[in-house]
Amino acid sequence: MGKLGSGRKNYSVLPTDYKLLEEIGYGASATVYRAIYLPFNEVVAVKCLDLDRCNSNL
């Protein structure tokens, strides 16, 4: 998270804080959407990972 006085905004990870608008890109394991971050009424990009398609060796 941002430090006090750094001028950086802190964004929530709650899905209900975002309204997805349209897909703007995709890759092997994720899709990127243009979205509105509702608390700030600000346009943002949201990357949604497809965990079924990710190759994880954890």
PDB file with SEQRES, HELIX, SHEET and CRYST1 records, atoms N, CA, C and O in Angstrom:
SEQRES   1 A   58  MET GLY LYS LEU GLY SER GLY ARG LYS ASN TYR SER VAL          
SEQRES   2 A   58  LEU PRO THR ASP TYR LYS LEU LEU GLU GLU ILE GLY TYR          
SEQRES   3 A   58  GLY ALA SER ALA THR VAL TYR ARG ALA ILE TYR LEU PRO          
SEQRES   4 A   58  PHE ASN GLU VAL VAL ALA VAL LYS CYS LEU ASP LEU ASP          
SEQRES   5 A   58  ARG CYS ASN SER ASN LEU                                      
HELIX    1 AA1 PRO A   15  ASP A   17  5                                   3    
SHEET    1 AA1 3 TYR A  18  TYR A  26  0                                        
SHEET    2 AA1 3 ALA A  30  TYR A  37 -1                                        
SHEET    3 AA1 3 GLU A  42  LEU A  49 -1                                        
CRYST1    1.000    1.000    1.000  90.00  90.00  90.00 P 1           1          
ATOM      1  N   MET A   1       0.834  -1.186   0.000  1.00  0.00           N  
ATOM      2  CA  MET A   1       0.000   0.000   0.000  1.00  0.00           C  
ATOM      3  C   MET A   1       0.878   1.248   0.000  1.00  0.00           C  
ATOM      4  O   MET A   1       2.046   1.202   0.385  1.00  0.00           O  
ATOM      5  N   GLY A   2       0.303   2.350  -0.434  1.00  0.00           N  
ATOM      6  CA  GLY A   2       1.041   3.607  -0.495  1.00  0.00           C  
ATOM      7  C   GLY A   2       1.366   4.157   0.876  1.00  0.00           C  
ATOM      8  O   GLY A   2       0.654   3.894   1.845  1.00  0.00           O  
ATOM      9  N   LYS A   3       2.447   4.924   0.955  1.00  0.00           N  
ATOM     10  CA  LYS A   3       2.844   5.555   2.208  1.00  0.00           C  
ATOM     11  C   LYS A   3       2.129   6.887   2.353  1.00  0.00           C  
ATOM     12  O   LYS A   3       1.746   7.503   1.359  1.00  0.00           O  
ATOM     13  N   LEU A   4       1.950   7.327   3.576  1.00  0.00           N  
ATOM     14  CA  LEU A   4       1.327   8.628   3.815  1.00  0.00           C  
ATOM     15  C   LEU A   4       2.129   9.723   3.141  1.00  0.00           C  
ATOM     16  O   LEU A   4       3.355   9.759   3.243  1.00  0.00           O  
ATOM     17  N   GLY A   5       1.441  10.605   2.458  1.00  0.00           N  
ATOM     18  CA  GLY A   5       2.107  11.721   1.817  1.00  0.00           C  
ATOM     19  C   GLY A   5       2.757  11.402   0.486  1.00  0.00           C  
ATOM     20  O   GLY A   5       3.364  12.279  -0.128  1.00  0.00           O  
ATOM     21  N   SER A   6       2.643  10.159   0.025  1.00  0.00           N  
ATOM     22  CA  SER A   6       3.288   9.788  -1.235  1.00  0.00           C  
ATOM     23  C   SER A   6       2.472  10.201  -2.450  1.00  0.00           C  
ATOM     24  O   SER A   6       2.989  10.187  -3.567  1.00  0.00           O  
ATOM     25  N   GLY A   7       1.203  10.569  -2.260  1.00  0.00           N  
ATOM     26  CA  GLY A   7       0.357  10.952  -3.378  1.00  0.00           C  
ATOM     27  C   GLY A   7      -0.230   9.768  -4.122  1.00  0.00           C  
ATOM     28  O   GLY A   7      -0.974   9.960  -5.084  1.00  0.00           O  
ATOM     29  N   ARG A   8       0.081   8.557  -3.708  1.00  0.00           N  
ATOM     30  CA  ARG A   8      -0.450   7.354  -4.354  1.00  0.00           C  
ATOM     31  C   ARG A   8      -1.808   7.012  -3.781  1.00  0.00           C  
ATOM     32  O   ARG A   8      -2.052   7.184  -2.586  1.00  0.00           O  
ATOM     33  N   LYS A   9      -2.690   6.529  -4.637  1.00  0.00           N  
ATOM     34  CA  LYS A   9      -4.016   6.093  -4.206  1.00  0.00           C  
ATOM     35  C   LYS A   9      -3.970   4.609  -3.863  1.00  0.00           C  
ATOM     36  O   LYS A   9      -3.214   3.842  -4.460  1.00  0.00           O  
ATOM     37  N   ASN A  10      -4.775   4.227  -2.909  1.00  0.00           N  
ATOM     38  CA  ASN A  10      -4.932   2.820  -2.572  1.00  0.00           C  
ATOM     39  C   ASN A  10      -6.222   2.313  -3.195  1.00  0.00           C  
ATOM     40  O   ASN A  10      -7.289   2.893  -2.989  1.00  0.00           O  
ATOM     41  N   TYR A  11      -6.124   1.239  -3.952  1.00  0.00           N  
ATOM     42  CA  TYR A  11      -7.275   0.654  -4.624  1.00  0.00           C  
ATOM     43  C   TYR A  11      -7.684  -0.633  -3.921  1.00  0.00           C  
ATOM     44  O   TYR A  11      -6.839  -1.405  -3.467  1.00  0.00           O  
ATOM     45  N   SER A  12      -8.966  -0.848  -3.841  1.00  0.00           N  
ATOM     46  CA  SER A  12      -9.539  -2.028  -3.219  1.00  0.00           C  
ATOM     47  C   SER A  12      -9.370  -3.244  -4.123  1.00  0.00           C  
ATOM     48  O   SER A  12      -9.226  -3.105  -5.338  1.00  0.00           O  
ATOM     49  N   VAL A  13      -9.388  -4.419  -3.539  1.00  0.00           N  
ATOM     50  CA  VAL A  13      -9.407  -5.654  -4.317  1.00  0.00           C  
ATOM     51  C   VAL A  13     -10.808  -6.259  -4.370  1.00  0.00           C  
ATOM     52  O   VAL A  13     -10.985  -7.363  -4.887  1.00  0.00           O  
ATOM     53  N   LEU A  14     -11.800  -5.553  -3.844  1.00  0.00           N  
ATOM     54  CA  LEU A  14     -13.172  -6.057  -3.848  1.00  0.00           C  
ATOM     55  C   LEU A  14     -13.784  -5.950  -5.242  1.00  0.00           C  
ATOM     56  O   LEU A  14     -13.816  -4.859  -5.811  1.00  0.00           O  
ATOM     57  N   PRO A  15     -14.265  -7.048  -5.802  1.00  0.00           N  
ATOM     58  CA  PRO A  15     -14.873  -6.999  -7.136  1.00  0.00           C  
ATOM     59  C   PRO A  15     -16.049  -6.027  -7.233  1.00  0.00           C  
ATOM     60  O   PRO A  15     -16.300  -5.473  -8.303  1.00  0.00           O  
ATOM     61  N   THR A  16     -16.763  -5.816  -6.144  1.00  0.00           N  
ATOM     62  CA  THR A  16     -17.921  -4.915  -6.163  1.00  0.00           C  
ATOM     63  C   THR A  16     -17.527  -3.452  -6.302  1.00  0.00           C  
ATOM     64  O   THR A  16     -18.387  -2.608  -6.550  1.00  0.00           O  
ATOM     65  N   ASP A  17     -16.244  -3.132  -6.148  1.00  0.00           N  
ATOM     66  CA  ASP A  17     -15.766  -1.757  -6.307  1.00  0.00           C  
ATOM     67  C   ASP A  17     -15.463  -1.409  -7.765  1.00  0.00           C  
ATOM     68  O   ASP A  17     -15.089  -0.276  -8.068  1.00  0.00           O  
ATOM     69  N   TYR A  18     -15.620  -2.373  -8.663  1.00  0.00           N  
ATOM     70  CA  TYR A  18     -15.287  -2.170 -10.071  1.00  0.00           C  
ATOM     71  C   TYR A  18     -16.473  -2.508 -10.962  1.00  0.00           C  
ATOM     72  O   TYR A  18     -17.230  -3.437 -10.681  1.00  0.00           O  
ATOM     73  N   LYS A  19     -16.629  -1.744 -12.042  1.00  0.00           N  
ATOM     74  CA  LYS A  19     -17.613  -2.058 -13.077  1.00  0.00           C  
ATOM     75  C   LYS A  19     -16.833  -2.293 -14.364  1.00  0.00           C  
ATOM     76  O   LYS A  19     -16.255  -1.362 -14.924  1.00  0.00           O  
ATOM     77  N   LEU A  20     -16.817  -3.555 -14.837  1.00  0.00           N  
ATOM     78  CA  LEU A  20     -16.099  -3.881 -16.062  1.00  0.00           C  
ATOM     79  C   LEU A  20     -16.861  -3.330 -17.254  1.00  0.00           C  
ATOM     80  O   LEU A  20     -18.081  -3.465 -17.338  1.00  0.00           O  
ATOM     81  N   LEU A  21     -16.126  -2.702 -18.187  1.00  0.00           N  
ATOM     82  CA  LEU A  21     -16.755  -2.092 -19.357  1.00  0.00           C  
ATOM     83  C   LEU A  21     -16.559  -2.938 -20.608  1.00  0.00           C  
ATOM     84  O   LEU A  21     -17.529  -3.455 -21.162  1.00  0.00           O  
ATOM     85  N   GLU A  22     -15.319  -3.086 -21.059  1.00  0.00           N  
ATOM     86  CA  GLU A  22     -15.083  -3.928 -22.227  1.00  0.00           C  
ATOM     87  C   GLU A  22     -13.690  -4.526 -22.165  1.00  0.00           C  
ATOM     88  O   GLU A  22     -12.794  -4.004 -21.502  1.00  0.00           O  
ATOM     89  N   GLU A  23     -13.532  -5.635 -22.875  1.00  0.00           N  
ATOM     90  CA  GLU A  23     -12.240  -6.295 -22.966  1.00  0.00           C  
ATOM     91  C   GLU A  23     -11.317  -5.449 -23.836  1.00  0.00           C  
ATOM     92  O   GLU A  23     -11.705  -5.000 -24.915  1.00  0.00           O  
ATOM     93  N   ILE A  24     -10.090  -5.235 -23.355  1.00  0.00           N  
ATOM     94  CA  ILE A  24      -9.131  -4.456 -24.145  1.00  0.00           C  
ATOM     95  C   ILE A  24      -7.886  -5.259 -24.512  1.00  0.00           C  
ATOM     96  O   ILE A  24      -7.045  -4.783 -25.275  1.00  0.00           O  
ATOM     97  N   GLY A  25      -7.763  -6.461 -23.980  1.00  0.00           N  
ATOM     98  CA  GLY A  25      -6.619  -7.294 -24.326  1.00  0.00           C  
ATOM     99  C   GLY A  25      -6.694  -8.635 -23.625  1.00  0.00           C  
ATOM    100  O   GLY A  25      -7.451  -8.810 -22.670  1.00  0.00           O  
ATOM    101  N   TYR A  26      -5.895  -9.584 -24.111  1.00  0.00           N  
ATOM    102  CA  TYR A  26      -5.861 -10.889 -23.475  1.00  0.00           C  
ATOM    103  C   TYR A  26      -4.543 -11.568 -23.786  1.00  0.00           C  
ATOM    104  O   TYR A  26      -3.835 -11.194 -24.721  1.00  0.00           O  
ATOM    105  N   GLY A  27      -4.231 -12.562 -22.994  1.00  0.00           N  
ATOM    106  CA  GLY A  27      -3.024 -13.349 -23.188  1.00  0.00           C  
ATOM    107  C   GLY A  27      -3.311 -14.798 -22.865  1.00  0.00           C  
ATOM    108  O   GLY A  27      -4.467 -15.219 -22.819  1.00  0.00           O  
ATOM    109  N   ALA A  28      -2.256 -15.557 -22.641  1.00  0.00           N  
ATOM    110  CA  ALA A  28      -2.400 -16.990 -22.400  1.00  0.00           C  
ATOM    111  C   ALA A  28      -3.151 -17.301 -21.114  1.00  0.00           C  
ATOM    112  O   ALA A  28      -3.845 -18.315 -21.033  1.00  0.00           O  
ATOM    113  N   SER A  29      -3.021 -16.444 -20.111  1.00  0.00           N  
ATOM    114  CA  SER A  29      -3.633 -16.772 -18.824  1.00  0.00           C  
ATOM    115  C   SER A  29      -4.407 -15.623 -18.192  1.00  0.00           C  
ATOM    116  O   SER A  29      -4.775 -15.706 -17.020  1.00  0.00           O  
ATOM    117  N   ALA A  30      -4.663 -14.543 -18.949  1.00  0.00           N  
ATOM    118  CA  ALA A  30      -5.383 -13.409 -18.363  1.00  0.00           C  
ATOM    119  C   ALA A  30      -6.083 -12.598 -19.447  1.00  0.00           C  
ATOM    120  O   ALA A  30      -5.717 -12.637 -20.622  1.00  0.00           O  
ATOM    121  N   THR A  31      -7.104 -11.861 -19.011  1.00  0.00           N  
ATOM    122  CA  THR A  31      -7.824 -10.925 -19.869  1.00  0.00           C  
ATOM    123  C   THR A  31      -7.803  -9.572 -19.182  1.00  0.00           C  
ATOM    124  O   THR A  31      -7.956  -9.494 -17.963  1.00  0.00           O  
ATOM    125  N   VAL A  32      -7.613  -8.498 -19.953  1.00  0.00           N  
ATOM    126  CA  VAL A  32      -7.579  -7.141 -19.402  1.00  0.00           C  
ATOM    127  C   VAL A  32      -8.839  -6.406 -19.853  1.00  0.00           C  
ATOM    128  O   VAL A  32      -9.212  -6.443 -21.025  1.00  0.00           O  
ATOM    129  N   TYR A  33      -9.483  -5.738 -18.898  1.00  0.00           N  
ATOM    130  CA  TYR A  33     -10.712  -5.002 -19.156  1.00  0.00           C  
ATOM    131  C   TYR A  33     -10.533  -3.528 -18.815  1.00  0.00           C  
ATOM    132  O   TYR A  33      -9.806  -3.178 -17.885  1.00  0.00           O  
ATOM    133  N   ARG A  34     -11.202  -2.675 -19.576  1.00  0.00           N  
ATOM    134  CA  ARG A  34     -11.370  -1.279 -19.161  1.00  0.00           C  
ATOM    135  C   ARG A  34     -12.496  -1.319 -18.146  1.00  0.00           C  
ATOM    136  O   ARG A  34     -13.499  -2.002 -18.350  1.00  0.00           O  
ATOM    137  N   ALA A  35     -12.332  -0.587 -17.051  1.00  0.00           N  
ATOM    138  CA  ALA A  35     -13.305  -0.637 -15.966  1.00  0.00           C  
ATOM    139  C   ALA A  35     -13.399   0.726 -15.295  1.00  0.00           C  
ATOM    140  O   ALA A  35     -12.553   1.598 -15.495  1.00  0.00           O  
ATOM    141  N   ILE A  36     -14.433   0.886 -14.507  1.00  0.00           N  
ATOM    142  CA  ILE A  36     -14.586   2.068 -13.654  1.00  0.00           C  
ATOM    143  C   ILE A  36     -14.340   1.621 -12.218  1.00  0.00           C  
ATOM    144  O   ILE A  36     -14.963   0.671 -11.743  1.00  0.00           O  
ATOM    145  N   TYR A  37     -13.430   2.308 -11.530  1.00  0.00           N  
ATOM    146  CA  TYR A  37     -13.248   2.085 -10.095  1.00  0.00           C  
ATOM    147  C   TYR A  37     -14.255   2.986  -9.408  1.00  0.00           C  
ATOM    148  O   TYR A  37     -14.071   4.202  -9.342  1.00  0.00           O  
ATOM    149  N   LEU A  38     -15.323   2.385  -8.896  1.00  0.00           N  
ATOM    150  CA  LEU A  38     -16.484   3.126  -8.409  1.00  0.00           C  
ATOM    151  C   LEU A  38     -16.189   4.100  -7.265  1.00  0.00           C  
ATOM    152  O   LEU A  38     -16.724   5.209  -7.290  1.00  0.00           O  
ATOM    153  N   PRO A  39     -15.374   3.757  -6.266  1.00  0.00           N  
ATOM    154  CA  PRO A  39     -15.132   4.725  -5.187  1.00  0.00           C  
ATOM    155  C   PRO A  39     -14.519   6.047  -5.649  1.00  0.00           C  
ATOM    156  O   PRO A  39     -14.789   7.090  -5.054  1.00  0.00           O  
ATOM    157  N   PHE A  40     -13.687   6.017  -6.717  1.00  0.00           N  
ATOM    158  CA  PHE A  40     -13.063   7.241  -7.229  1.00  0.00           C  
ATOM    159  C   PHE A  40     -13.711   7.713  -8.526  1.00  0.00           C  
ATOM    160  O   PHE A  40     -13.351   8.770  -9.044  1.00  0.00           O  
ATOM    161  N   ASN A  41     -14.672   6.935  -9.063  1.00  0.00           N  
ATOM    162  CA  ASN A  41     -15.283   7.220 -10.364  1.00  0.00           C  
ATOM    163  C   ASN A  41     -14.194   7.459 -11.412  1.00  0.00           C  
ATOM    164  O   ASN A  41     -14.200   8.463 -12.123  1.00  0.00           O  
ATOM    165  N   GLU A  42     -13.262   6.509 -11.486  1.00  0.00           N  
ATOM    166  CA  GLU A  42     -12.061   6.654 -12.305  1.00  0.00           C  
ATOM    167  C   GLU A  42     -11.927   5.458 -13.257  1.00  0.00           C  
ATOM    168  O   GLU A  42     -12.183   4.318 -12.869  1.00  0.00           O  
ATOM    169  N   VAL A  43     -11.524   5.726 -14.501  1.00  0.00           N  
ATOM    170  CA  VAL A  43     -11.291   4.648 -15.460  1.00  0.00           C  
ATOM    171  C   VAL A  43      -9.957   3.980 -15.133  1.00  0.00           C  
ATOM    172  O   VAL A  43      -8.944   4.651 -14.935  1.00  0.00           O  
ATOM    173  N   VAL A  44      -9.975   2.653 -15.082  1.00  0.00           N  
ATOM    174  CA  VAL A  44      -8.784   1.865 -14.764  1.00  0.00           C  
ATOM    175  C   VAL A  44      -8.737   0.645 -15.682  1.00  0.00           C  
ATOM    176  O   VAL A  44      -9.699   0.358 -16.395  1.00  0.00           O  
ATOM    177  N   ALA A  45      -7.630  -0.057 -15.657  1.00  0.00           N  
ATOM    178  CA  ALA A  45      -7.512  -1.349 -16.330  1.00  0.00           C  
ATOM    179  C   ALA A  45      -7.486  -2.430 -15.260  1.00  0.00           C  
ATOM    180  O   ALA A  45      -6.816  -2.292 -14.236  1.00  0.00           O  
ATOM    181  N   VAL A  46      -8.223  -3.505 -15.508  1.00  0.00           N  
ATOM    182  CA  VAL A  46      -8.291  -4.619 -14.562  1.00  0.00           C  
ATOM    183  C   VAL A  46      -7.843  -5.885 -15.281  1.00  0.00           C  
ATOM    184  O   VAL A  46      -8.390  -6.241 -16.325  1.00  0.00           O  
ATOM    185  N   LYS A  47      -6.855  -6.557 -14.722  1.00  0.00           N  
ATOM    186  CA  LYS A  47      -6.396  -7.829 -15.285  1.00  0.00           C  
ATOM    187  C   LYS A  47      -7.047  -8.960 -14.504  1.00  0.00           C  
ATOM    188  O   LYS A  47      -6.902  -9.045 -13.285  1.00  0.00           O  
ATOM    189  N   CYS A  48      -7.763  -9.827 -15.208  1.00  0.00           N  
ATOM    190  CA  CYS A  48      -8.429 -10.979 -14.600  1.00  0.00           C  
ATOM    191  C   CYS A  48      -7.682 -12.241 -15.010  1.00  0.00           C  
ATOM    192  O   CYS A  48      -7.631 -12.593 -16.188  1.00  0.00           O  
ATOM    193  N   LEU A  49      -7.107 -12.914 -14.024  1.00  0.00           N  
ATOM    194  CA  LEU A  49      -6.373 -14.144 -14.290  1.00  0.00           C  
ATOM    195  C   LEU A  49      -7.330 -15.316 -14.426  1.00  0.00           C  
ATOM    196  O   LEU A  49      -8.294 -15.431 -13.669  1.00  0.00           O  
ATOM    197  N   ASP A  50      -7.063 -16.182 -15.392  1.00  0.00           N  
ATOM    198  CA  ASP A  50      -7.809 -17.426 -15.554  1.00  0.00           C  
ATOM    199  C   ASP A  50      -6.983 -18.508 -14.866  1.00  0.00           C  
ATOM    200  O   ASP A  50      -6.063 -19.066 -15.464  1.00  0.00           O  
ATOM    201  N   LEU A  51      -7.308 -18.801 -13.622  1.00  0.00           N  
ATOM    202  CA  LEU A  51      -6.491 -19.714 -12.828  1.00  0.00           C  
ATOM    203  C   LEU A  51      -6.501 -21.132 -13.374  1.00  0.00           C  
ATOM    204  O   LEU A  51      -5.574 -21.899 -13.113  1.00  0.00           O  
ATOM    205  N   ASP A  52      -7.535 -21.496 -14.129  1.00  0.00           N  
ATOM    206  CA  ASP A  52      -7.565 -22.821 -14.746  1.00  0.00           C  
ATOM    207  C   ASP A  52      -6.522 -22.940 -15.854  1.00  0.00           C  
ATOM    208  O   ASP A  52      -6.061 -24.042 -16.151  1.00  0.00           O  
ATOM    209  N   ARG A  53      -6.146 -21.817 -16.467  1.00  0.00           N  
ATOM    210  CA  ARG A  53      -5.193 -21.828 -17.573  1.00  0.00           C  
ATOM    211  C   ARG A  53      -3.777 -21.491 -17.128  1.00  0.00           C  
ATOM    212  O   ARG A  53      -2.835 -21.637 -17.906  1.00  0.00           O  
ATOM    213  N   CYS A  54      -3.614 -21.041 -15.882  1.00  0.00           N  
ATOM    214  CA  CYS A  54      -2.275 -20.726 -15.370  1.00  0.00           C  
ATOM    215  C   CYS A  54      -1.543 -22.022 -15.049  1.00  0.00           C  
ATOM    216  O   CYS A  54      -2.136 -22.962 -14.519  1.00  0.00           O  
ATOM    217  N   ASN A  55      -0.279 -22.069 -15.365  1.00  0.00           N  
ATOM    218  CA  ASN A  55       0.547 -23.221 -15.039  1.00  0.00           C  
ATOM    219  C   ASN A  55       1.319 -22.888 -13.775  1.00  0.00           C  
ATOM    220  O   ASN A  55       2.323 -22.178 -13.823  1.00  0.00           O  
ATOM    221  N   SER A  56       0.847 -23.403 -12.637  1.00  0.00           N  
ATOM    222  CA  SER A  56       1.471 -23.089 -11.358  1.00  0.00           C  
ATOM    223  C   SER A  56       2.098 -24.342 -10.766  1.00  0.00           C  
ATOM    224  O   SER A  56       1.464 -25.394 -10.693  1.00  0.00           O  
ATOM    225  N   ASN A  57       3.335 -24.216 -10.350  1.00  0.00           N  
ATOM    226  CA  ASN A  57       4.044 -25.334  -9.721  1.00  0.00           C  
ATOM    227  C   ASN A  57       4.229 -25.087  -8.231  1.00  0.00           C  
ATOM    228  O   ASN A  57       5.266 -25.438  -7.669  1.00  0.00           O  
ATOM    229  N   LEU A  58       3.230 -24.485  -7.585  1.00  0.00           N  
ATOM    230  CA  LEU A  58       3.347 -24.193  -6.151  1.00  0.00           C  
ATOM    231  C   LEU A  58       3.161 -25.432  -5.327  1.00  0.00           C  
ATOM    232  O   LEU A  58       3.226 -25.373  -4.099  1.00  0.00           O  
TER     233      LEU A  58                                                      
END                                                                             
